[in-house]
Amino acid sequence: MSTEWISWLTALLVVTAVIAKIVAANLLTRLREEVAGLVMEARKQKAICDGLVERRKSLEDNVEFFERRREENEELRARLEADAEAYEEAHRKHLEDLGYDPDEEDPEAGLIPGLIPGLIPGPEPESETRVEAGNAADLGPQGAFAQADTLGSDAILAVLPPTVGDSDKLFLPDAVITELLAAGVHVVDRSTINQRLQGAGLDLRKMLDQEEYYRLHEGAAIDAVVIINSRLMGGGIGSATCRVIHFPAGEILLSTSYEQPGRDERADDFESLTRTAQHIAAAIGKVIRKPTSGTGTTPVGSAL
């Protein structure tokens, strides 16, 4: 074989080897890319599976939580139904003790024969007499009272908003406290109440949120609580409600509302905060008796 043929054959082999190497390199690169893509997809699917597992666990926890809540609500419903039945029975007994037939829709028509209203024993001569809470005009437009009774002149009151944390709800209670103190009513400030409750292991915020006002009597030595809810409007109070609850029995001695109807909410000529506080303090004063002599009493509201 001549040298020229050997040279051509050598060159052909070299070119073939180069081409084979290039093709192999391309194949390896494509394989690596495919493998890398498959690895990434596998990781992505694994992450999705892990998320689904976590989601399932979270849903199982939610189901368990709501199951517990359902059981707690059923227990609470059973307790409330039992309390309602006990309250109804106590109310019926109270009506019977007063001489009324509890099955009658009209209490006056249900007066049990043989009991004459004029002969029902009244209060003892030395005890405080019942005072009417007043009329709707005492609280301005749309004022109304639900019950009338009296507190002793030495009763200690707490004047509180319905919730803790809203500063706008404190303006009217603070103004009412000022008016009550000026009339000689015994009022304990909120910081003192909070300290007493904390000393007894109680929380004022939770107590107000859950309307457990009776705990004020136990933990803060309060005879009655005044709950005032109000809504600011313009330069004064647009509407307000007030309840006076007496302990330890929890009687509502006063329930009243105050509203200024027919006013434009953008106007600034609303009745002033002080005037509204005077209206409500006067209503509270009507259920507090203040002695004027050794034998007589007069409502504190007359001083307001």
C-alpha positions as CSV (number, residue, x, y, z in Angstrom):
1,M,0.0,0.0,0.0
2,S,1.4,3.3,-1.0
3,T,2.1,6.1,1.4
4,E,-0.7,8.3,-0.1
5,W,-3.3,5.7,0.8
6,I,-2.0,5.4,4.2
7,S,-2.2,9.1,4.7
8,W,-5.8,9.2,3.4
9,L,-6.8,6.3,5.7
10,T,-5.2,7.9,8.7
11,A,-7.0,11.2,8.0
12,L,-10.3,9.4,7.6
13,L,-9.8,7.6,10.9
14,V,-9.0,10.9,12.6
15,V,-12.1,12.6,11.2
16,T,-14.3,9.6,12.2
17,A,-12.9,9.7,15.7
18,V,-13.5,13.4,16.1
19,I,-17.1,13.0,14.8
20,A,-17.7,10.1,17.1
21,K,-16.3,12.1,20.0
22,I,-18.6,15.1,19.2
23,V,-21.6,13.0,18.9
24,A,-20.9,11.2,22.2
25,A,-20.3,14.5,23.9
26,N,-23.7,15.8,22.6
27,L,-25.4,12.7,23.7
28,L,-23.9,12.9,27.2
29,T,-24.9,16.6,27.4
30,R,-28.5,15.9,26.5
31,L,-28.6,13.0,28.9
32,R,-27.2,15.2,31.7
33,E,-29.8,17.8,30.9
34,E,-32.6,15.2,30.9
35,V,-31.4,13.7,34.2
36,A,-31.2,17.2,35.8
37,G,-34.7,18.0,34.5
38,L,-36.0,14.7,35.9
39,V,-34.3,15.4,39.3
40,M,-35.9,18.8,39.5
41,E,-39.3,17.4,38.6
42,A,-38.9,14.7,41.2
43,R,-38.0,17.3,43.8
44,K,-41.0,19.4,42.7
45,Q,-43.3,16.4,43.0
46,K,-41.8,15.5,46.4
47,A,-42.5,19.1,47.6
48,I,-46.0,18.8,46.4
49,C,-46.5,15.5,48.2
50,D,-45.0,16.9,51.4
51,G,-47.4,19.9,51.1
52,L,-50.3,17.6,50.6
53,V,-49.3,15.6,53.6
54,E,-49.0,18.8,55.7
55,R,-52.4,19.9,54.4
56,R,-54.0,16.6,55.3
57,K,-52.5,16.8,58.8
58,S,-53.8,20.4,59.2
59,L,-57.3,19.4,58.0
60,E,-57.3,16.5,60.4
61,D,-56.3,18.9,63.2
62,N,-59.1,21.2,62.2
63,V,-61.6,18.4,62.1
64,E,-60.5,17.4,65.6
65,F,-60.7,21.0,66.8
66,F,-64.2,21.5,65.5
67,E,-65.3,18.1,66.9
68,R,-64.2,19.3,70.3
69,R,-65.9,22.6,69.8
70,R,-69.1,20.8,68.9
71,E,-68.9,18.6,72.0
72,E,-68.2,21.7,74.1
73,N,-71.2,23.6,72.5
74,E,-73.5,20.6,73.2
75,E,-72.4,20.5,76.8
76,L,-72.9,24.3,77.1
77,R,-76.3,24.0,75.4
78,A,-77.3,21.3,77.9
79,R,-76.1,23.5,80.8
80,L,-77.9,26.6,79.4
81,E,-81.1,24.6,79.0
82,A,-80.9,23.4,82.5
83,D,-80.2,26.9,83.8
84,A,-83.2,28.2,81.7
85,E,-85.5,25.6,83.2
86,A,-84.2,26.4,86.7
87,Y,-84.7,30.1,86.1
88,E,-88.2,29.5,84.8
89,E,-89.1,27.4,87.8
90,A,-87.7,30.1,90.1
91,H,-89.6,32.8,88.3
92,R,-92.8,30.8,88.6
93,K,-92.2,30.3,92.3
94,H,-91.5,34.0,92.7
95,L,-94.8,34.9,91.0
96,E,-96.6,32.4,93.2
97,D,-94.9,33.9,96.3
98,L,-96.1,37.4,95.2
99,G,-99.7,36.0,94.8
100,Y,-99.9,35.8,91.0
101,D,-100.8,32.8,88.8
102,P,-97.7,32.2,86.7
103,D,-99.8,30.5,84.0
104,E,-101.8,33.7,83.3
105,E,-100.5,36.0,80.4
106,D,-101.7,39.1,82.3
107,P,-100.1,39.1,85.8
108,E,-102.8,41.3,87.2
109,A,-105.5,39.0,86.0
110,G,-103.6,36.1,87.5
111,L,-103.7,37.4,91.0
112,I,-104.5,34.5,93.3
113,P,-107.9,34.9,95.0
114,G,-107.7,35.6,98.7
115,L,-104.6,37.8,98.4
116,I,-105.4,41.5,98.4
117,P,-102.7,43.7,97.0
118,G,-103.2,46.3,99.8
119,L,-102.6,43.7,102.4
120,I,-99.3,42.3,101.0
121,P,-96.6,43.1,103.6
122,G,-94.5,46.1,102.7
123,P,-91.0,47.2,103.8
124,E,-90.1,47.6,107.4
125,P,-90.4,51.1,108.8
126,E,-86.6,51.5,109.1
127,S,-85.8,50.0,105.7
128,E,-85.5,52.1,102.5
129,T,-88.6,52.6,100.5
130,R,-89.0,51.9,96.8
131,V,-88.4,54.8,94.4
132,E,-89.6,55.1,90.9
133,A,-86.8,55.4,88.3
134,G,-88.4,58.4,86.6
135,N,-89.8,59.0,83.2
136,A,-88.4,59.0,79.7
137,A,-88.0,62.8,79.6
138,D,-85.3,62.6,82.3
139,L,-82.9,61.1,79.7
140,G,-83.8,63.3,76.8
141,P,-85.0,61.9,73.5
142,Q,-86.0,58.3,73.5
143,G,-84.9,57.6,77.1
144,A,-86.6,54.6,78.7
145,F,-86.4,52.6,81.9
146,A,-86.9,48.8,82.3
147,Q,-87.1,48.5,86.1
148,A,-87.2,50.6,89.2
149,D,-85.5,49.9,92.6
150,T,-83.1,51.5,94.9
151,L,-79.5,51.2,96.2
152,G,-78.3,52.1,99.6
153,S,-76.8,55.5,100.1
154,D,-73.5,53.8,101.0
155,A,-73.4,51.6,98.0
156,I,-70.0,51.4,96.2
157,L,-70.3,51.6,92.4
158,A,-68.1,50.8,89.5
159,V,-68.7,52.7,86.2
160,L,-67.3,50.8,83.3
161,P,-67.4,50.6,79.5
162,P,-68.7,47.3,77.9
163,T,-65.2,46.4,76.7
164,V,-61.6,47.3,77.6
165,G,-59.3,48.8,75.0
166,D,-61.5,51.3,73.1
167,S,-60.6,54.8,74.3
168,D,-63.7,56.3,72.7
169,K,-65.9,54.3,75.0
170,L,-64.3,55.9,78.1
171,F,-65.3,59.5,77.5
172,L,-68.9,59.1,78.7
173,P,-68.2,56.8,81.7
174,D,-65.5,59.2,82.9
175,A,-67.9,62.1,82.6
176,V,-70.6,60.2,84.4
177,I,-68.2,59.4,87.2
178,T,-67.5,63.1,87.6
179,E,-71.2,63.9,87.9
180,L,-71.8,61.1,90.4
181,L,-68.8,62.1,92.6
182,A,-70.1,65.6,92.6
183,A,-73.4,64.3,94.0
184,G,-71.7,62.3,96.8
185,V,-72.0,58.8,95.2
186,H,-69.2,56.3,96.1
187,V,-67.4,55.3,92.9
188,V,-64.2,53.2,92.6
189,D,-61.9,54.1,89.7
190,R,-61.0,51.5,87.1
191,S,-57.3,51.2,88.1
192,T,-58.2,50.3,91.7
193,I,-60.8,47.7,90.4
194,N,-58.2,46.2,88.1
195,Q,-55.6,45.9,90.9
196,R,-58.1,44.3,93.2
197,L,-59.1,41.8,90.5
198,Q,-55.5,41.0,89.6
199,G,-54.9,40.4,93.3
200,A,-57.8,37.9,93.2
201,G,-56.5,36.2,90.1
202,L,-59.2,37.7,87.8
203,D,-59.0,39.5,84.5
204,L,-61.2,42.6,84.0
205,R,-61.0,42.4,80.1
206,K,-62.2,38.8,80.1
207,M,-64.8,39.6,82.8
208,L,-66.4,42.4,80.6
209,D,-66.2,40.4,77.4
210,Q,-68.1,37.5,79.0
211,E,-70.4,39.8,81.0
212,E,-69.3,38.1,84.3
213,Y,-70.2,41.2,86.3
214,Y,-70.9,39.3,89.4
215,R,-67.2,38.7,89.8
216,L,-66.8,42.4,90.5
217,H,-68.7,41.9,93.7
218,E,-66.5,38.9,94.7
219,G,-63.1,40.2,93.6
220,A,-63.4,44.0,93.9
221,A,-65.9,44.5,96.7
222,I,-68.4,46.3,94.4
223,D,-72.1,46.7,95.4
224,A,-73.3,47.6,91.9
225,V,-71.8,48.0,88.4
226,V,-72.8,50.7,85.9
227,I,-72.2,49.6,82.3
228,I,-72.2,52.5,79.9
229,N,-71.9,52.0,76.1
230,S,-71.8,55.1,73.9
231,R,-71.1,56.3,70.3
232,L,-69.4,59.5,69.6
233,M,-70.9,61.7,67.0
234,G,-70.0,65.3,66.0
235,G,-69.1,67.2,69.1
236,G,-71.0,65.0,71.5
237,I,-72.7,61.7,72.1
238,G,-74.9,60.3,69.4
239,S,-76.3,57.4,71.4
240,A,-75.7,55.7,74.7
241,T,-77.1,52.9,76.8
242,C,-76.7,52.4,80.6
243,R,-77.4,49.5,82.9
244,V,-77.1,49.4,86.7
245,I,-76.7,45.9,88.1
246,H,-77.0,45.3,91.8
247,F,-75.1,42.5,93.6
248,P,-75.1,39.8,94.9
249,A,-78.5,38.8,93.4
250,G,-77.7,40.5,90.0
251,E,-80.9,42.6,89.7
252,I,-81.0,45.2,86.9
253,L,-82.1,48.3,88.8
254,L,-81.9,50.5,85.7
255,S,-81.8,50.0,82.0
256,T,-81.9,53.1,79.8
257,S,-81.0,54.4,76.4
258,Y,-80.3,57.8,75.2
259,E,-80.2,59.0,71.6
260,Q,-80.4,62.2,69.6
261,P,-82.6,61.4,66.6
262,G,-83.1,63.3,63.5
263,R,-79.6,64.8,63.5
264,D,-77.1,64.9,60.6
265,E,-74.2,62.7,61.5
266,R,-71.9,65.3,59.9
267,A,-73.1,68.1,62.1
268,D,-71.2,69.4,65.1
269,D,-74.2,70.7,67.1
270,F,-74.9,67.5,69.1
271,E,-75.6,67.8,72.7
272,S,-72.4,68.1,74.6
273,L,-70.7,65.2,76.4
274,T,-71.2,66.9,79.8
275,R,-74.9,67.4,79.2
276,T,-75.4,63.7,78.2
277,A,-73.4,62.6,81.3
278,Q,-75.7,64.8,83.5
279,H,-78.8,63.1,82.0
280,I,-77.4,59.6,82.7
281,A,-76.0,60.5,86.2
282,A,-79.5,61.9,87.1
283,A,-81.1,58.6,86.0
284,I,-78.6,56.6,88.1
285,G,-79.2,58.9,91.0
286,K,-82.9,58.0,91.0
287,V,-82.0,54.5,92.1
288,I,-79.7,55.6,94.9
289,R,-81.2,56.8,98.2
290,K,-79.4,59.3,100.3
291,P,-80.5,59.9,103.9
292,T,-81.6,63.4,104.8
293,S,-82.7,62.8,108.5
294,G,-82.8,60.0,111.0
295,T,-85.9,58.5,109.5
296,G,-86.3,59.8,106.0
297,T,-84.5,59.3,102.7
298,T,-84.3,61.2,99.4
299,P,-83.1,60.2,96.0
300,V,-79.5,61.2,95.1
301,G,-80.9,62.2,91.7
302,S,-82.6,65.2,93.3
303,A,-79.1,66.6,93.9
304,L,-78.1,66.1,90.3
